[in-house]
Amino acid sequence: MRLSLSGVSVRIGPVPITEGCDLTVGDGERVGLVGPNGSGKTSLLRTVHRALDPVVGTVALSGDDVTTLGQREIARRAALVAQDSTPDFDFTVEEVVTMGRGPWLRTFESTTGRGDAPIAAALERVRLTGHRTRRLSTLSGGERQRALVARALAQESPLLLLDEPTNHLDVHAALELLELVRELGRATLCVLHDL
């Protein structure tokens, strides 16, 4: 999987956010997008999964311009862990992780049977197997963040997009999460505002 941004400029209304950004993330590479709050890091990330279209420039996944891809195809190629991606409803850990299988299922199709293996593997990878029936609201901040990363892992997309994944985590939990991302070996674009 290769992500490339070429000459990407983003505006929110009349306000320029980024101008002429170029960025490449190759297969297995981990790239950090670091800068102060409000510098456009999240806006650039949002162009990859089409939550925001650039006014100028191209965003491509494996050579395909994202504007030519449907949302399902983008999700099959890139899994996002957004800054504030805790669901509004109090789902169990397993239910949240199961949501990651969505891009691979037809409408109203269940994951029961063939879809369970990626869910179990993701829960094991983030060490939450024993918490699968717990409600998200009962987890610590670090556990909740690991559940959201597990959802992205269950999605089985070759590219991970992480928007400030260490936000609200203590130092130990933040280092643990970043180590997990390193161990995965997937192409990763990670937005951070501090190191």
C-alpha positions in Angstrom: 0.0 0.0 0.0 1.3 3.4 -0.9 -0.3 6.7 0.2 0.7 9.8 -1.7 -0.4 13.4 -1.3 0.8 15.7 -4.1 0.5 19.4 -3.9 -2.5 19.2 -1.5 -4.0 22.5 -0.4 -6.9 22.5 2.0 -9.2 25.3 2.9 -12.1 25.4 5.4 -14.4 28.0 3.9 -12.2 30.9 2.9 -9.4 30.0 5.4 -6.3 28.3 4.0 -5.3 25.4 6.2 -2.4 23.8 4.2 -0.8 24.8 1.0 1.0 22.6 -1.5 1.7 19.6 0.8 3.6 16.6 -0.5 3.8 13.4 1.5 4.4 9.7 0.8 3.9 6.7 3.0 5.2 3.5 1.5 4.4 -0.1 2.4 5.4 -0.8 5.9 6.6 2.8 6.6 5.5 4.7 9.6 5.4 8.4 9.1 4.7 10.9 11.8 3.0 14.2 11.0 4.0 16.5 13.8 3.1 20.1 14.5 1.3 22.4 16.9 -2.5 22.3 17.3 -4.3 24.1 14.4 -1.5 23.5 11.9 -3.6 21.4 9.5 -2.4 17.9 10.4 -5.9 16.5 11.0 -7.2 18.3 7.9 -4.5 16.6 5.7 -5.5 13.2 7.3 -9.1 13.9 6.6 -8.3 14.2 2.8 -7.2 10.6 2.7 -10.6 9.2 3.7 -12.5 11.9 1.9 -14.0 13.6 4.9 -12.4 16.8 3.4 -11.5 17.3 -0.3 -8.4 19.3 -1.2 -9.0 22.5 -3.2 -5.9 21.7 -5.1 -3.7 18.6 -5.4 -4.1 14.8 -5.4 -4.5 12.2 -2.7 -3.8 8.6 -4.0 -4.0 5.2 -2.4 -1.9 2.6 -4.4 -1.9 5.0 -7.3 -5.7 5.5 -7.4 -7.0 9.0 -6.8 -9.3 8.8 -3.8 -11.9 10.9 -5.6 -12.4 7.9 -7.9 -13.0 5.5 -5.1 -16.1 4.8 -3.1 -16.1 5.0 0.7 -16.2 1.2 1.1 -13.1 0.9 -1.1 -11.2 3.6 0.8 -12.1 1.9 4.0 -10.7 -1.4 2.7 -7.4 0.3 2.0 -7.2 2.7 4.9 -8.4 2.3 8.5 -8.8 5.5 10.6 -8.6 6.0 14.3 -9.8 9.5 14.7 -9.2 11.9 17.6 -12.6 11.6 19.0 -13.8 8.3 17.7 -15.5 6.9 20.8 -19.0 5.8 19.7 -22.0 7.8 21.1 -23.6 4.6 22.3 -22.2 2.4 25.1 -21.2 -0.6 23.0 -19.2 -3.5 24.3 -15.5 -3.8 23.3 -16.4 -6.7 20.9 -19.2 -4.7 19.3 -16.8 -1.8 18.6 -14.1 -4.1 17.2 -16.7 -5.8 15.0 -17.6 -2.5 13.4 -14.1 -2.7 11.8 -15.4 -5.5 9.6 -18.0 -3.2 8.0 -16.1 -2.5 4.7 -16.0 -6.2 4.0 -19.6 -7.1 4.6 -22.7 -6.6 2.4 -25.6 -4.7 3.8 -27.2 -6.5 6.9 -24.6 -9.3 6.6 -23.4 -10.7 9.9 -19.8 -11.4 10.9 -20.8 -14.6 12.6 -18.7 -17.5 11.4 -16.2 -16.3 8.8 -15.8 -12.8 10.2 -14.9 -13.7 13.8 -11.2 -14.6 13.2 -10.0 -11.0 12.5 -12.0 -9.7 15.5 -10.5 -12.3 17.8 -7.0 -11.6 16.4 -7.4 -7.8 16.9 -8.6 -8.2 20.5 -5.7 -10.5 21.3 -3.2 -8.2 19.6 -4.2 -5.2 21.8 -4.6 -7.5 24.9 -8.3 -6.9 25.3 -9.6 -10.5 24.8 -10.6 -10.6 28.5 -12.5 -7.4 28.1 -14.6 -8.3 25.1 -17.9 -8.1 26.9 -17.2 -5.0 28.9 -18.8 -1.7 28.0 -16.5 1.0 26.5 -17.6 3.4 29.3 -16.1 1.0 31.9 -12.6 1.1 30.4 -9.7 3.3 31.2 -8.6 5.8 28.6 -5.7 3.6 27.5 -8.0 0.5 27.2 -10.6 2.5 25.3 -7.9 3.7 22.8 -6.6 0.1 22.4 -10.2 -1.0 21.6 -10.4 1.7 18.9 -7.0 0.5 17.5 -8.4 -3.1 17.6 -11.4 -1.9 15.5 -8.9 -0.6 12.9 -6.9 -3.8 13.0 -10.1 -5.9 12.5 -10.7 -3.8 9.4 -7.6 -5.5 7.8 -6.7 -2.4 5.8 -3.0 -2.2 4.8 -2.8 1.5 5.8 -3.4 2.9 9.3 -4.4 6.5 9.8 -4.0 7.6 13.4 -5.1 11.0 14.5 -3.4 11.8 17.8 -3.7 8.3 19.1 -1.9 9.1 22.3 -4.2 12.0 23.2 -5.4 11.7 26.9 -3.1 8.7 27.6 -0.5 8.6 30.3 3.1 8.2 29.3 3.2 4.4 29.8 0.0 3.8 27.8 1.1 6.2 25.1 4.5 4.4 24.7 2.7 1.0 24.7 0.3 2.1 22.0 3.1 3.5 19.8 5.1 0.2 20.3 2.1 -1.7 19.1 1.9 0.4 16.0 5.6 -0.2 15.3 5.2 -4.0 15.8 2.3 -4.1 13.3 4.6 -3.2 10.5 1.7 -1.7 8.4 2.0 1.5 6.5 1.0 4.2 9.0 0.4 7.9 9.0 0.3 9.1 12.6 -0.6 12.7 13.5 1.0 13.9 16.7 1.2 17.3 18.3 4.0 16.4 20.7 6.7 13.8 20.9 
